[in-house]
Amino acid sequence: PEDVRIQLRGRAGLRILERPPSLEDVFLRLTGREMEK
């Protein structure tokens, strides 16, 4: 993940949100699902 952050830092208009994972994040990772918008 750190190398991805470094690559994305140079992109204009892109903000990176960094936060601790929640239980929802853990569930989505375990089930292989993506968040619906």
Secondary structure, DSSP 8 states (H G I E B T S, - for coil): -HHHHHHHHTSTT---------HHHHHHHHHT-----
